Amino acid sequence: MGIDTTKLPLADSDFNDLRSYDKVYVDKTRMIYELARSNAPIFLSRPRRFGKSLLVSTFDSLFSRGLEDFKGLEIENLWKEEKTYPVIRLECTGVSGRNYREIVRSFDNNLRVAAELAGFIYNEFSSLPLLDQFGRWLRILKKNRTRVVLLVDEYDAPLTKLLNNLELFEDVRKYLAMFYGLLKDNKGAFRFVFVTRIAKFQKASIFSEMNIFTDISLNTDYGTIVGYTQDELEKYFSPYLDNAAEVMRISRTELLQRMEKQYDGFCFDRQAKYRLYAPWSVLSFLTNPGQGLLNYWMSTGGAPTLLLEYIKDHEFLKPEEFGKRQETSIDELSDAYSYDDIQLIPLLTQTGYYTIESVVNDKVTLRYPNEEVFKSMGLLYTRVIYNFNDSKVAQAKDNSCLKRQTGRSGKGDKTLIPEYSARST
């Protein structure tokens, strides 16, 4: 069976491109409509490689181009707002530098370019720094009742890179707080504000400067706004599933069973209502099913800087705890912590290693979402316990090799890393 896998949106997070080139788009626009018609600033926290950037791009298209790219999607019959808006789309993952000055310059450059596309004019000959000029522009917008849209992808990225240098971390945090303080002081200049992140730290948080945000991270109504449900997988990727089954010489039923075990199981809502597939893993597999159901989690999103830096300075799970279900509360998952105070279990949940299995009253049971993440956790153990470099970790991806390296207690033959099972321990 010949099939055009270039229609799969692997590594393509631009909504306009997806629609222009007729790539597969899983329609999330009813939820996008519900969020977009609100004027309240909104936060969403999700692990890496889960579709946050595509969601940001979709909001960008809706507000800057109206329904031009939404033909045939659910929002087409819902969205009545004809006016479009200038959009400031700030990508924070690219902000970097070796010292405070370089990081601030990198952030300012990103902000300047993004804001100039929305009509901001930076005067390089002015004695005022960029943030002061940007704040003056926002005040003019507010006074003239002219509004713009602000979209920030992974606002915490510049800070999570600095967790091993807390003095620099605090300096950069204060600078970013000045930027977000401008948003709070000039909220009348914005039609819509949407911000994504991976984890929620008080020291990295902007809640103190922007406490009017609505956090939808655990909201059941938006539990499926990124990721693929089982129904979505079978509806939107049906021909690709048939192709994969044929390539692997198994039935479609068996393929779906294997995919569910390998890639399904993520849950982000406080009622534990929905289970999701990680988009990157699904798209990577369907693009090249002849390679089998590989582990794409660790190599693309499963070793975030945030988590690796944390475990350098904090106690990791004891080996005998690895593979066991964990218990916490909704408050512990949703609260902001300082970097020094955050607990490992909430952090592992925010970065995607643990997921919500069940919620009874306020008690939350967590487990590994699937086999792919379970094996990635073993690789993370390898990196932590043996301080492997990336090349050695790559060589350890075979599960049997992993067991040989981390599965011995030193007292006999006891395996510390059990086989993954969604129903075990």
LOPAMI-88407 format. One record per residue (C-alpha): z, x, y. Coordinates in nm, 2 decimals. Example, Ala and Ser with C-alpha at 12.3 -4.5 7.8 and 13.67 -1.06 7.14 Angstrom:
<nodes>
+--------+--------+--------+
:     c3 :     c1 :     c2 :
+--------+--------+--------+
:   0.78 :   1.23 :  -0.45 :
:   0.71 :   1.37 :  -0.11 :
+--------+--------+--------+
</nodes>
This chain:
<nodes>
+--------+--------+--------+
:     c3 :     c1 :     c2 :
+--------+--------+--------+
:   0.00 :   0.00 :   0.00 :
:  -0.11 :   0.16 :   0.33 :
:   0.12 :   0.09 :   0.62 :
:   0.13 :   0.22 :   0.98 :
:   0.48 :   0.37 :   1.01 :
:   0.40 :   0.47 :   1.37 :
:   0.49 :   0.12 :   1.46 :
:   0.85 :   0.20 :   1.38 :
:   1.04 :   0.29 :   1.70 :
:   1.20 :   0.61 :   1.56 :
:   1.31 :   0.83 :   1.85 :
:   1.17 :   0.58 :   2.10 :
:   1.43 :   0.43 :   2.32 :
:   1.19 :   0.31 :   2.60 :
:   1.16 :  -0.07 :   2.59 :
:   0.83 :  -0.07 :   2.79 :
:   0.67 :   0.17 :   2.54 :
:   0.79 :  -0.03 :   2.24 :
:   0.63 :  -0.34 :   2.39 :
:   0.31 :  -0.17 :   2.52 :
:   0.24 :  -0.01 :   2.18 :
:   0.34 :  -0.31 :   1.98 :
:   0.62 :  -0.14 :   1.80 :
:   0.89 :  -0.32 :   1.60 :
:   1.15 :  -0.47 :   1.83 :
:   1.45 :  -0.65 :   1.69 :
:   1.49 :  -0.94 :   1.94 :
:   1.84 :  -0.91 :   2.10 :
:   1.73 :  -1.09 :   2.42 :
:   1.95 :  -1.40 :   2.39 :
:   2.26 :  -1.17 :   2.42 :
:   2.09 :  -0.97 :   2.69 :
:   2.03 :  -1.29 :   2.88 :
:   2.39 :  -1.39 :   2.86 :
:   2.50 :  -1.05 :   2.99 :
:   2.23 :  -1.02 :   3.26 :
:   2.30 :  -1.35 :   3.43 :
:   2.65 :  -1.23 :   3.50 :
:   2.74 :  -1.03 :   3.81 :
:   3.04 :  -0.87 :   3.65 :
:   3.02 :  -0.49 :   3.57 :
:   3.01 :  -0.44 :   3.19 :
:   3.12 :  -0.17 :   2.95 :
:   2.99 :  -0.12 :   2.60 :
:   3.12 :   0.14 :   2.36 :
:   2.92 :   0.24 :   2.05 :
:   2.87 :   0.55 :   1.83 :
:   2.57 :   0.77 :   1.89 :
:   2.23 :   0.68 :   1.75 :
:   2.31 :   0.31 :   1.76 :
:   2.06 :   0.19 :   2.02 :
:   2.26 :   0.21 :   2.34 :
:   1.97 :   0.38 :   2.53 :
:   1.72 :   0.12 :   2.42 :
:   1.96 :  -0.15 :   2.54 :
:   1.99 :   0.02 :   2.88 :
:   1.61 :   0.05 :   2.89 :
:   1.57 :  -0.32 :   2.82 :
:   1.80 :  -0.42 :   3.11 :
:   1.59 :  -0.18 :   3.32 :
:   1.27 :  -0.36 :   3.23 :
:   1.42 :  -0.71 :   3.28 :
:   1.56 :  -0.64 :   3.63 :
:   1.27 :  -0.42 :   3.76 :
:   0.97 :  -0.60 :   3.60 :
:   1.10 :  -0.95 :   3.52 :
:   0.95 :  -1.10 :   3.21 :
:   0.64 :  -0.88 :   3.21 :
:   0.75 :  -0.70 :   2.89 :
:   0.92 :  -0.99 :   2.72 :
:   0.64 :  -1.21 :   2.61 :
:   0.72 :  -1.39 :   2.28 :
:   1.09 :  -1.30 :   2.29 :
:   1.37 :  -1.54 :   2.31 :
:   1.46 :  -1.46 :   2.67 :
:   1.12 :  -1.58 :   2.79 :
:   1.23 :  -1.94 :   2.78 :
:   1.58 :  -1.87 :   2.91 :
:   1.55 :  -1.63 :   3.21 :
:   1.48 :  -1.82 :   3.54 :
:   1.55 :  -1.55 :   3.79 :
:   1.22 :  -1.46 :   3.95 :
:   1.35 :  -1.19 :   4.18 :
:   1.33 :  -0.82 :   4.07 :
:   1.56 :  -0.54 :   4.18 :
:   1.55 :  -0.17 :   4.24 :
:   1.72 :   0.00 :   3.94 :
:   1.93 :   0.32 :   3.94 :
:   1.92 :   0.44 :   3.58 :
:   2.16 :   0.73 :   3.53 :
:   2.14 :   0.93 :   3.21 :
:   2.46 :   1.13 :   3.17 :
:   2.38 :   1.31 :   2.84 :
:   2.18 :   1.56 :   3.03 :
:   2.45 :   1.66 :   3.28 :
:   2.57 :   2.01 :   3.19 :
:   2.67 :   2.35 :   3.33 :
:   2.88 :   2.66 :   3.27 :
:   3.12 :   2.59 :   3.56 :
:   3.22 :   2.33 :   3.81 :
:   2.95 :   2.40 :   4.06 :
:   2.67 :   2.39 :   3.80 :
:   2.80 :   2.06 :   3.65 :
:   2.83 :   1.89 :   3.99 :
:   2.48 :   2.02 :   4.08 :
:   2.34 :   1.88 :   3.75 :
:   2.51 :   1.54 :   3.81 :
:   2.40 :   1.53 :   4.17 :
:   2.04 :   1.61 :   4.07 :
:   2.03 :   1.33 :   3.81 :
:   2.19 :   1.08 :   4.06 :
:   1.95 :   1.18 :   4.34 :
:   1.64 :   1.14 :   4.12 :
:   1.76 :   0.81 :   3.98 :
:   1.87 :   0.67 :   4.32 :
:   1.55 :   0.78 :   4.50 :
:   1.35 :   0.57 :   4.26 :
:   1.56 :   0.27 :   4.39 :
:   1.50 :   0.35 :   4.76 :
:   1.77 :   0.60 :   4.84 :
:   1.65 :   0.89 :   5.07 :
:   1.84 :   1.21 :   5.04 :
:   1.85 :   1.43 :   5.35 :
:   1.87 :   1.79 :   5.23 :
:   1.93 :   1.91 :   5.59 :
:   2.23 :   1.68 :   5.65 :
:   2.58 :   1.83 :   5.65 :
:   2.69 :   1.54 :   5.44 :
:   2.70 :   1.61 :   5.06 :
:   2.51 :   1.39 :   4.83 :
:   2.79 :   1.15 :   4.74 :
:   2.87 :   1.08 :   5.10 :
:   2.50 :   1.01 :   5.17 :
:   2.48 :   0.79 :   4.86 :
:   2.80 :   0.60 :   4.97 :
:   2.65 :   0.55 :   5.32 :
:   2.34 :   0.40 :   5.16 :
:   2.54 :   0.16 :   4.95 :
:   2.73 :   0.04 :   5.26 :
:   2.40 :  -0.03 :   5.43 :
:   2.28 :  -0.22 :   5.13 :
:   2.60 :  -0.43 :   5.12 :
:   2.58 :  -0.50 :   5.49 :
:   2.22 :  -0.61 :   5.46 :
:   2.30 :  -0.81 :   5.15 :
:   2.04 :  -0.61 :   4.96 :
:   2.14 :  -0.55 :   4.60 :
:   2.04 :  -0.29 :   4.33 :
:   2.10 :  -0.26 :   3.96 :
:   2.30 :   0.03 :   3.82 :
:   2.26 :   0.14 :   3.45 :
:   2.47 :   0.44 :   3.33 :
:   2.41 :   0.56 :   2.97 :
:   2.71 :   0.75 :   2.81 :
:   2.90 :   0.80 :   3.13 :
:   3.16 :   1.01 :   2.94 :
:   2.91 :   1.27 :   2.82 :
:   2.98 :   1.53 :   3.10 :
:   3.35 :   1.52 :   3.02 :
:   3.35 :   1.52 :   2.64 :
:   3.17 :   1.85 :   2.66 :
:   3.47 :   2.00 :   2.84 :
:   3.75 :   1.90 :   2.61 :
:   3.82 :   2.26 :   2.53 :
:   3.86 :   2.34 :   2.90 :
:   4.11 :   2.09 :   3.04 :
:   4.13 :   2.25 :   3.39 :
:   3.75 :   2.22 :   3.43 :
:   3.77 :   1.88 :   3.26 :
:   4.01 :   1.75 :   3.53 :
:   3.80 :   1.90 :   3.82 :
:   3.49 :   1.73 :   3.69 :
:   3.67 :   1.41 :   3.62 :
:   3.79 :   1.39 :   3.98 :
:   3.44 :   1.44 :   4.11 :
:   3.30 :   1.17 :   3.89 :
:   3.59 :   0.94 :   3.99 :
:   3.46 :   0.98 :   4.35 :
:   3.12 :   0.85 :   4.24 :
:   3.27 :   0.55 :   4.06 :
:   3.51 :   0.49 :   4.35 :
:   3.20 :   0.43 :   4.56 :
:   3.08 :   0.16 :   4.33 :
:   3.41 :  -0.02 :   4.35 :
:   3.42 :   0.00 :   4.73 :
:   3.06 :  -0.13 :   4.75 :
:   3.04 :  -0.37 :   4.47 :
:   2.86 :  -0.61 :   4.70 :
:   2.56 :  -0.38 :   4.68 :
:   2.50 :  -0.44 :   4.31 :
:   2.34 :  -0.73 :   4.13 :
:   2.43 :  -0.59 :   3.79 :
:   2.62 :  -0.28 :   3.65 :
:   2.61 :  -0.18 :   3.29 :
:   2.77 :   0.13 :   3.15 :
:   2.78 :   0.27 :   2.80 :
:   3.01 :   0.52 :   2.64 :
:   3.12 :   0.66 :   2.30 :
:   3.50 :   0.68 :   2.34 :
:   3.76 :   0.55 :   2.58 :
:   3.99 :   0.81 :   2.73 :
:   4.22 :   0.74 :   3.03 :
:   4.15 :   1.09 :   3.16 :
:   3.78 :   1.03 :   3.12 :
:   3.79 :   0.67 :   3.20 :
:   3.67 :   0.51 :   3.53 :
:   3.88 :   0.20 :   3.49 :
:   4.12 :   0.32 :   3.76 :
:   3.83 :   0.34 :   4.00 :
:   3.64 :   0.05 :   3.86 :
:   3.89 :  -0.19 :   3.72 :
:   3.67 :  -0.50 :   3.76 :
:   3.47 :  -0.40 :   3.44 :
:   3.44 :  -0.64 :   3.15 :
:   3.47 :  -0.45 :   2.82 :
:   3.26 :  -0.62 :   2.55 :
:   3.30 :  -0.35 :   2.29 :
:   3.50 :  -0.56 :   2.05 :
:   3.37 :  -0.90 :   2.17 :
:   3.24 :  -1.10 :   1.87 :
:   2.97 :  -1.27 :   2.09 :
:   2.81 :  -0.93 :   2.13 :
:   2.90 :  -0.77 :   1.80 :
:   2.53 :  -0.74 :   1.70 :
:   2.38 :  -0.65 :   2.04 :
:   2.29 :  -0.31 :   1.89 :
:   2.23 :  -0.23 :   1.52 :
:   2.05 :  -0.44 :   1.26 :
:   2.20 :  -0.73 :   1.06 :
:   2.09 :  -0.79 :   0.70 :
:   1.88 :  -1.09 :   0.82 :
:   1.72 :  -0.88 :   1.10 :
:   1.64 :  -0.60 :   0.85 :
:   1.46 :  -0.83 :   0.62 :
:   1.28 :  -1.03 :   0.89 :
:   1.15 :  -0.75 :   1.12 :
:   1.09 :  -0.48 :   0.86 :
:   0.96 :  -0.68 :   0.57 :
:   0.63 :  -0.49 :   0.52 :
:   0.81 :  -0.16 :   0.55 :
:   1.06 :  -0.26 :   0.29 :
:   0.78 :  -0.36 :   0.05 :
:   0.62 :  -0.02 :   0.12 :
:   0.94 :   0.17 :   0.05 :
:   1.00 :  -0.02 :  -0.27 :
:   0.65 :   0.06 :  -0.39 :
:   0.68 :   0.43 :  -0.29 :
:   1.01 :   0.46 :  -0.48 :
:   0.88 :   0.25 :  -0.77 :
:   1.17 :   0.01 :  -0.77 :
:   1.19 :  -0.36 :  -0.69 :
:   1.26 :  -0.49 :  -0.34 :
:   1.59 :  -0.63 :  -0.46 :
:   1.70 :  -0.30 :  -0.59 :
:   1.59 :  -0.13 :  -0.27 :
:   1.79 :  -0.36 :  -0.06 :
:   2.10 :  -0.31 :  -0.28 :
:   2.06 :   0.07 :  -0.24 :
:   2.00 :   0.05 :   0.14 :
:   2.31 :  -0.17 :   0.18 :
:   2.53 :   0.08 :   0.00 :
:   2.38 :   0.37 :   0.19 :
:   2.34 :   0.24 :   0.55 :
:   2.50 :  -0.10 :   0.60 :
:   2.86 :  -0.19 :   0.68 :
:   2.93 :  -0.11 :   1.04 :
:   3.14 :  -0.37 :   1.22 :
:   3.24 :  -0.37 :   1.59 :
:   3.39 :  -0.71 :   1.66 :
:   3.75 :  -0.82 :   1.66 :
:   3.69 :  -1.10 :   1.41 :
:   3.52 :  -0.87 :   1.16 :
:   3.24 :  -1.13 :   1.15 :
:   2.92 :  -0.91 :   1.14 :
:   2.80 :  -0.61 :   0.93 :
:   2.53 :  -0.38 :   1.07 :
:   2.29 :  -0.11 :   0.97 :
:   2.27 :   0.20 :   1.18 :
:   1.91 :   0.18 :   1.34 :
:   1.84 :   0.56 :   1.33 :
:   1.91 :   0.58 :   0.96 :
:   1.71 :   0.28 :   0.87 :
:   1.41 :   0.38 :   1.08 :
:   1.42 :   0.74 :   0.95 :
:   1.42 :   0.62 :   0.59 :
:   1.15 :   0.36 :   0.63 :
:   0.93 :   0.61 :   0.81 :
:   0.94 :   0.84 :   0.51 :
:   1.07 :   0.66 :   0.21 :
:   0.93 :   0.92 :  -0.03 :
:   1.22 :   1.15 :   0.06 :
:   1.47 :   0.89 :  -0.07 :
:   1.78 :   0.75 :   0.09 :
:   1.89 :   1.07 :   0.28 :
:   2.19 :   1.13 :   0.50 :
:   2.07 :   1.11 :   0.86 :
:   2.41 :   1.04 :   1.01 :
:   2.55 :   1.39 :   1.02 :
:   2.24 :   1.56 :   1.15 :
:   2.17 :   1.32 :   1.44 :
:   2.49 :   1.15 :   1.55 :
:   2.77 :   1.21 :   1.30 :
:   2.92 :   1.53 :   1.46 :
:   2.97 :   1.43 :   1.82 :
:   3.10 :   1.70 :   2.05 :
:   3.39 :   1.47 :   2.13 :
:   3.52 :   1.46 :   1.78 :
:   3.46 :   1.82 :   1.70 :
:   3.65 :   1.93 :   2.01 :
:   3.93 :   1.70 :   1.93 :
:   3.99 :   1.83 :   1.58 :
:   4.01 :   2.19 :   1.71 :
:   4.33 :   2.11 :   1.88 :
:   4.48 :   1.83 :   1.67 :
:   4.58 :   1.77 :   1.32 :
:   4.31 :   1.63 :   1.10 :
:   4.35 :   1.39 :   0.81 :
:   4.54 :   1.54 :   0.52 :
:   4.30 :   1.58 :   0.22 :
:   4.49 :   1.32 :   0.02 :
:   4.43 :   1.06 :   0.29 :
:   4.06 :   1.12 :   0.28 :
:   3.88 :   0.82 :   0.14 :
:   4.18 :   0.58 :   0.18 :
:   4.17 :   0.27 :   0.39 :
:   4.36 :   0.29 :   0.72 :
:   4.55 :   0.03 :   0.92 :
:   4.58 :  -0.01 :   1.29 :
:   4.59 :  -0.29 :   1.55 :
:   4.33 :  -0.43 :   1.79 :
:   4.53 :  -0.30 :   2.08 :
:   4.51 :   0.06 :   1.94 :
:   4.14 :   0.03 :   1.90 :
:   4.08 :  -0.12 :   2.25 :
:   4.34 :   0.07 :   2.46 :
:   4.25 :   0.38 :   2.66 :
:   4.44 :   0.70 :   2.57 :
:   4.47 :   1.03 :   2.74 :
:   4.30 :   1.31 :   2.55 :
:   4.64 :   1.45 :   2.45 :
:   4.77 :   1.12 :   2.32 :
:   4.48 :   0.96 :   2.14 :
:   4.52 :   0.91 :   1.77 :
:   4.27 :   1.03 :   1.52 :
:   4.21 :   0.69 :   1.36 :
:   4.09 :   0.51 :   1.68 :
:   3.88 :   0.81 :   1.76 :
:   3.72 :   0.81 :   1.42 :
:   3.65 :   0.44 :   1.46 :
:   3.49 :   0.49 :   1.81 :
:   3.27 :   0.76 :   1.68 :
:   3.16 :   0.56 :   1.38 :
:   3.34 :   0.72 :   1.09 :
:   3.57 :   0.43 :   1.03 :
:   3.47 :   0.07 :   1.09 :
:   3.65 :  -0.27 :   1.09 :
:   3.68 :  -0.42 :   0.74 :
:   3.91 :  -0.71 :   0.81 :
:   4.14 :  -0.85 :   1.08 :
:   4.44 :  -1.06 :   1.00 :
:   4.63 :  -1.16 :   1.32 :
:   4.65 :  -0.83 :   1.51 :
:   4.64 :  -0.61 :   1.20 :
:   4.31 :  -0.43 :   1.14 :
:   4.20 :  -0.27 :   0.82 :
:   3.95 :   0.02 :   0.86 :
:   3.73 :   0.19 :   0.60 :
:   3.41 :   0.40 :   0.58 :
:   3.11 :   0.18 :   0.66 :
:   2.89 :   0.32 :   0.39 :
:   2.80 :   0.60 :   0.16 :
:   2.61 :   0.79 :   0.42 :
:   2.91 :   0.81 :   0.66 :
:   3.14 :   0.88 :   0.37 :
:   2.94 :   1.19 :   0.27 :
:   2.92 :   1.29 :   0.64 :
:   3.30 :   1.28 :   0.65 :
:   3.30 :   1.53 :   0.36 :
:   3.07 :   1.75 :   0.56 :
:   3.30 :   1.73 :   0.86 :
:   3.58 :   1.84 :   0.63 :
:   3.37 :   2.13 :   0.53 :
:   3.32 :   2.22 :   0.89 :
:   3.69 :   2.18 :   0.98 :
:   3.85 :   2.34 :   0.67 :
:   3.61 :   2.63 :   0.63 :
:   3.49 :   2.67 :   0.99 :
:   3.14 :   2.66 :   0.87 :
:   2.86 :   2.71 :   1.11 :
:   2.57 :   2.46 :   1.13 :
:   2.34 :   2.65 :   0.89 :
:   2.61 :   2.65 :   0.62 :
:   2.69 :   2.29 :   0.67 :
:   2.32 :   2.21 :   0.63 :
:   2.33 :   2.39 :   0.30 :
:   2.63 :   2.18 :   0.19 :
:   2.46 :   1.84 :   0.22 :
:   2.42 :   1.80 :  -0.15 :
:   2.72 :   1.60 :  -0.27 :
:   2.79 :   1.81 :  -0.57 :
:   2.79 :   2.12 :  -0.36 :
:   3.03 :   1.95 :  -0.12 :
:   3.27 :   1.87 :  -0.40 :
:   3.26 :   2.23 :  -0.53 :
:   3.36 :   2.35 :  -0.18 :
:   3.62 :   2.09 :  -0.06 :
:   3.71 :   1.90 :  -0.37 :
:   3.96 :   2.14 :  -0.53 :
:   4.33 :   2.13 :  -0.45 :
:   4.40 :   2.48 :  -0.59 :
:   4.62 :   2.32 :  -0.85 :
:   4.41 :   2.24 :  -1.14 :
:   4.10 :   2.03 :  -1.11 :
:   4.20 :   1.74 :  -0.88 :
:   3.91 :   1.61 :  -0.66 :
:   4.01 :   1.55 :  -0.30 :
:   3.69 :   1.37 :  -0.22 :
:   3.64 :   1.06 :  -0.44 :
:   3.32 :   0.88 :  -0.49 :
:   3.25 :   0.63 :  -0.22 :
:   3.31 :   0.26 :  -0.29 :
:   3.33 :  -0.02 :  -0.03 :
:   3.59 :  -0.18 :  -0.26 :
:   3.79 :   0.12 :  -0.36 :
:   4.14 :   0.23 :  -0.23 :
+--------+--------+--------+
</nodes>
